[in-house]
Amino acid sequence: MSEYTPPKVWKWDQASGGKFANINRPIAGATSEKDLPKGKHDLQLHSLATPNGVKVTVMLEELLEQGHKDAVYDAYLINIQEGDQFSSGFVEINPNSKIPALMDHSTTPPTRVFESGAILLYLAEKYDALLPSDPSLRAECLSWLFWQMGSAPYLGGGFGHFYAYAPEKFEYPINRFAMEVKRQLDVLDRQLADRKFICGDDYTIADIAIWPWYGALHSNILYNAAEFLDAGSYKNVVRWSDEIAKRPASIRGKMVNRAWGDLDGQLRERHDASDFELKTQDKIEAEES
């Protein structure tokens, strides 16, 4: 590998390659005019079942599981590989053009919330759920929520990019980010050594935030890197992750806005609880054929 000498002024190379090269760009704003659809419920989610998107759908399904009937929601698919996140309607609710984004029409005017951690906190406070009320426990929970938000870019944008998406594999960045991801897994493994969940005996938004990213590693869902990272050796993380994976809300939440994998596990749009039985992609395609 030849050594790279940075120019005095960086310029955008559109031919730099990589899985998302056709949509990545160094400027913000909309590239197309398109309004977002709106369903019948107050909560309108526009997302995709990446780890950040799964956080919010799991959260909403947990709220419904707990009996918060007004947490019912419409979920619409944002296909980030086709650039849906750069439509004028989506940019209006998230100027950063990243999924997920939520609109709450129960307020006047409607409330927009973007960034997955902000959405989890907003919903936890709105429904007084999955967030400790004790000040010390609340601080602990929020510390782990923000730990996840600060750590995941090293896992996704760092390790995931260079290990799975970059046009070529280079030893230095893969080693650098693999070391950091394994350190993070060790942080979690130590935290979970004497706790059922991240903050103790109770399941919270900290678990909901962390699980879609770090729980997916040992099950080889994320970047097909379980063996490379020896993710199964973090026994406390594995135990915690497997337990969360069995929760009904986790099972449902993983299906929402999913557009890949087994067709019976894809619920590309979600508008009603019955959709999990009646509107999965296998049934839709069977009806169309």
C-alpha positions, 0 to 999 in steps of 0.5 A: 500500500503506497503512502498517502500524502493529504493535499493542502485542501481536501476535495470530494472524490466521487469515484472513491468507491465503497458500498455507499459511495453513490449516496455519500457526499460532503454537503447537507440538504435535500436532493429531491422533492418528495413529501413523506407519507403520514398514517393515522397514528400520532407517532410517525416513524421513518426508518430502516432496520439498521441497528439505530433503527431497531433501537426505536422499533424495539422501544415502541414495541416495548411500550405497547407490550407494557400497555401504553396504547397511545404508543401505537405508531406508523412506520415507513421505510426509508431506503438509505441505499436509494437516497430516500433520506435526502428527500425534502420531506425527510430532511425537514424532520432530520436535517442530518439525513440519517435514520431514524426520525420521528414525528409526534403529532400529539403535540401542537405544533408536532414535535420532530425528534432525530438521533436514535438516542434522543428518540429513546429518551423522548419516548421514555420521558413521554410515557414514564417508562424504561428510564429509572426515576431515582436520580442516581439510577437515572444518571447511570442509565443515561451514562450508558445511553450516551456511551452507546451513542459515542461508541457505536461510530467506532463499531459502524463507521470505523470497524464496519466500514473498513472490514465490510464496506470499503472497496479494499481491505487495509490492515491498519484501519481494520486492526485499529478499529477491531482493537477498539470494538473488542475493548468496548465488548470488554467494557460491556462484559465487565459491566454485565458480570454481576448485573442482569441488565446494563444498569442492574435488575431492570431493563431500560433504554440503555439495554435497548440502545446497546443491544442492536449493535453489540448484541448482534456481533456474537450472533454474526448479524453485524458485518459477518464478523463474529469469528474475526472478533471472537465475539462469542468469548464475551460470555456475559454479553452473550448471556445478556444478548440472548435473553433480550433477543427472546423478548417479544418486543425485540422479536417484533421490533427487529422485523419493522422496516426490514427489507432484507433477509427471510421474507417472513421476517420483513415488515417493511411498513407497520401500521397495526399490531396485526401487520406482524401476522398479515403484512410480512413480505412473504404474504404480500408477495404471495398475494401479488403472485 
